[in-house]
Amino acid sequence: MIVEVTTHGSVIKRDHDSFVIKNDDSSSEIPAEKIEAIIITSNSLISTQAIRLCIEKEIQLVVSDWSGRPIARLWSSTPGKATQIRRRQYLTQETRLSFEISRHIVSVKLQRQRKFLRYLINNRDSVPEQLERAISVITKSISSVSSLGYSSDAKNMLLGYEGSSAMQYFDAISKSLPIKWQFEGRSQNPARDPFNATLNYLYGITYGSVEKIIILSGLDPNAGFYHSDIYGKPTLSFDIIELVRPVIDRTVVSIFTKRMAKESWFEDRSESGISMSKDARMFLISEYREKNLKDVEATSWKFCGWLIEKIMEGNK
């Protein structure tokens, strides 16, 4: 069980081998043996005895911001399973196994992009030629990635296949939108159009969900494989989010094609790009929790489990 404390003013205390969680509206007592992790996302108090119980029972204690993105994690001074997992994780970086993990990430992402484009084709009376062209390019990239062997230049080749597919993919998505919402390619920091502003915001929320699962699994979010060259960034989070981007893409496309998006949500601030209103952000958070959160967490748990199995076997 993962316990999330989200009510402001909550108090977490210890009663023998149980946690007592109180707020103005309720009080609950949960045996420590049933808990795998406690995540605090609100302004709360936790006693030192409750913290000690977490350490004794090897329960992860994570502090997150309002979006669920982890800020800190409690570490025990005694080495445990997580220490071993992370050591193996670091040893695997820049190895043949690292390449195989990277190839798997790119392959799955491309397959899910193709599946989403096929979904768009099947739900339209008139199919833009860009959709069929993008599917053809992505299919060729999937084949190339599958047959790619390990070499010093393999990662650059993976980036190339992913990049060329992305250009066609987003061009096809743009042509699938109502004309007033169509856009010219991906834009980040800043976003240059409402679609990319929306996509960037939902991607940002997704990072928090992914990073939380990585930490709870015992892996280090800062030690990736496909994105391992980005110093000081949560590169394993970047790796895993590649697997779920098409899920987020589908939600955003739905928002614009089903007339849920409003022009009043967006303001063009020239050099700083498109900004979004509070109403827009609140709507997107709700959509994400309803339509994406479960899939994102399930995919992250599955990949982390698969990754731990691979790196533990690969470093024996």
DAGI-V110388 format. One record per residue. RES is the residue in three letters. OMEGA is omega as a letter, one per 20 degrees, with the letter a starting at -180 (none if undefined). Layout:
BEGIN
res | omega
RES | OMEGA
RES | OMEGA
END
This chain:
BEGIN
res | omega
MET | r
ILE | a
VAL | r
GLU | r
VAL | a
THR | a
THR | r
HIS | a
GLY | r
SER | r
VAL | a
ILE | a
LYS | r
ARG | r
ASP | a
HIS | a
ASP | r
SER | r
PHE | r
VAL | a
ILE | a
LYS | r
ASN | a
ASP | a
ASP | a
SER | r
SER | r
SER | r
GLU | a
ILE | r
PRO | a
ALA | a
GLU | r
LYS | a
ILE | r
GLU | a
ALA | r
ILE | a
ILE | a
ILE | r
THR | a
SER | r
ASN | a
SER | r
LEU | r
ILE | a
SER | r
THR | r
GLN | r
ALA | r
ILE | r
ARG | r
LEU | r
CYS | a
ILE | a
GLU | a
LYS | a
GLU | r
ILE | a
GLN | r
LEU | a
VAL | r
VAL | a
SER | r
ASP | a
TRP | a
SER | a
GLY | a
ARG | a
PRO | r
ILE | a
ALA | r
ARG | r
LEU | r
TRP | r
SER | r
SER | r
THR | r
PRO | r
GLY | a
LYS | a
ALA | r
THR | r
GLN | a
ILE | a
ARG | r
ARG | r
ARG | r
GLN | a
TYR | a
LEU | a
THR | a
GLN | r
GLU | r
THR | r
ARG | r
LEU | r
SER | r
PHE | a
GLU | r
ILE | r
SER | r
ARG | r
HIS | a
ILE | a
VAL | a
SER | a
VAL | r
LYS | a
LEU | r
GLN | r
ARG | r
GLN | r
ARG | r
LYS | r
PHE | r
LEU | r
ARG | r
TYR | r
LEU | r
ILE | a
ASN | a
ASN | r
ARG | r
ASP | r
SER | a
VAL | r
PRO | a
GLU | r
GLN | r
LEU | a
GLU | r
ARG | a
ALA | r
ILE | r
SER | a
VAL | a
ILE | r
THR | r
LYS | r
SER | r
ILE | r
SER | a
SER | r
VAL | a
SER | a
SER | a
LEU | r
GLY | a
TYR | r
SER | a
SER | a
ASP | a
ALA | a
LYS | r
ASN | r
MET | r
LEU | r
LEU | r
GLY | r
TYR | r
GLU | a
GLY | r
SER | r
SER | a
ALA | r
MET | a
GLN | a
TYR | a
PHE | r
ASP | r
ALA | r
ILE | r
SER | a
LYS | r
SER | a
LEU | r
PRO | a
ILE | a
LYS | a
TRP | a
GLN | a
PHE | r
GLU | r
GLY | r
ARG | r
SER | a
GLN | r
ASN | j
PRO | r
ALA | a
ARG | a
ASP | a
PRO | a
PHE | a
ASN | r
ALA | r
THR | a
LEU | a
ASN | a
TYR | a
LEU | r
TYR | a
GLY | r
ILE | a
THR | r
TYR | a
GLY | r
SER | a
VAL | a
GLU | r
LYS | a
ILE | r
ILE | a
ILE | a
LEU | a
SER | a
GLY | r
LEU | r
ASP | a
PRO | a
ASN | a
ALA | a
GLY | a
PHE | r
TYR | r
HIS | a
SER | a
ASP | a
ILE | a
TYR | r
GLY | a
LYS | r
PRO | a
THR | r
LEU | r
SER | r
PHE | r
ASP | a
ILE | a
ILE | r
GLU | a
LEU | a
VAL | r
ARG | a
PRO | r
VAL | r
ILE | r
ASP | a
ARG | r
THR | a
VAL | r
VAL | r
SER | r
ILE | a
PHE | a
THR | a
LYS | r
ARG | r
MET | r
ALA | a
LYS | r
GLU | a
SER | r
TRP | a
PHE | r
GLU | r
ASP | a
ARG | r
SER | a
GLU | a
SER | r
GLY | a
ILE | r
SER | a
MET | a
SER | r
LYS | r
ASP | r
ALA | a
ARG | r
MET | r
PHE | a
LEU | r
ILE | r
SER | r
GLU | a
TYR | a
ARG | a
GLU | a
LYS | a
ASN | a
LEU | a
LYS | a
ASP | a
VAL | a
GLU | r
ALA | r
THR | a
SER | r
TRP | a
LYS | a
PHE | a
CYS | r
GLY | r
TRP | a
LEU | r
ILE | r
GLU | a
LYS | a
ILE | r
MET | r
GLU | a
GLY | a
ASN | r
LYS | none
END
